[in-house]
Amino acid sequence: MISYDGRRFRPVGAGGGESDRVAVYQQAGDLIWGEFSGGDARRGALTGVCSPDGILDFAYCIVLRTGDVVSGRCTSTPRRLPDGRIQLDEVWERYGAHAATGVSRLEEIRETAQTGVRTP
């Protein structure tokens, strides 16, 4: 099982662009949770489970910069990148007034020990 505990992720756009949104994941056994902010999200949280193959199934809630509250569900499938980082391919659904479905991609953020600089 992949351990997501303490790992940080950020969205990567379809055109290869990066977002300033950062998510920090925590894990205890198969229980997964996290917090995120940045971009159009003032604050967000997620809670769910991690299967033995590393697939995440969770619910989330976001407070947007507009003050709107959005909730939904997401399934994230991991893939190891050549440099060892984790990429998460997400299939998500939002409920209520902001109902939508989509796919997105997150990539793990690492800080170098010497400089503290984040690497994609």
N, C-alpha and C positions, 0 to 999 in steps of 0.2 A: 504494500500500500504506500502511496505517496504521502509524505507528511507535508501538510500545508501550513503547519504551525509557524507563525512569524514571517511567512512569505508575503511579499508585497507585489502587487500587480497594477498595471495600467492598461487602458484600452489602446488598441492600435487601429487606426482608421483603414478603410478599404483601400485608400491611396497610399498607405504606408505612413500616414501622419500619426503623430502621437498626441495624446490628451494630457492635460494636467491633473486629471482625476487619478487618485491613488487609492487602492483598496489594500487593507491589511487583514490577512486571514489568520485565524486561530483554530486549533484542533485538539480534541481530547478523544482518543479512540476513533469511532466513526462520526462523532459529533463535530460539525464545522460551524464557525460563525465568523463574522467580520464586520468591519466598518469602512466606509469610504467617503470621500469628499473631493471637491474640485470640479472644474467645468461648470455645468449647470446644476450640480448637486451641492446644496449647502451641507447636507449630511445624509448618509444612508447606512443601512444595516442589513445583514443577511444572516439567516440561520437555516441549517439543514444537515444533511448526512453525506458521508463520503463512502462509496462502495469500495470493495477490495481492489478493484482495477483503477481507482482514483477518480472515477466519475462523481461529480458533485450534483446533488439535487437539493435546491434550497428555495426558500421564499425570501423576498426582499421588500424593503420599504425605503422610499427616498423623499426628502423634503427638497424641492427644487428652489432655485434662487427666486422664482416668481412667487413662492409661498405655497404652490400646489404640492399636494401629497400624492405620491404614486406608489402603488404596490403591485407585486407580481410574483412570478415563479420563474426559475431558470434551471437548466441542466447544462453543466459545463464538462466537456470532455478534454482531458489533458493530452498533451503531446510533448515529448522532449525535443527541444531545439538542439542543433549541432553543438552549441556552446554549453549545454547542460541545463539551461534555464527551462522553465515550464511555460508552455503556451496553453491557454484555455480557449477552446472553441465553444461558444455559448449559443444556446437556443433559448429565447426568453419570450415571456408573455406578460403583458401588463393588463390590469383589470380596471373597471370603472370608467370614469370620464376620460381617462388617458389610455383606453384600451388599444393595444397594438401587439403585434408579434414581430420578431426579428431574430437576426443572428449577429453576433459580435465576436470579437477576439480580444483576449487579454494576454499580455506578456509579462513575465516576471521581471521585476526590477531588482538589480543587485547593486550594492555599494562596494566600491573597492576598499579594501582594508587600509591602504596607504593614504588615499586622498579623500575618502568619504564621498566621492563623486558617483552619482548614479549612472549605471550602464543599462542600456535597454535589454 
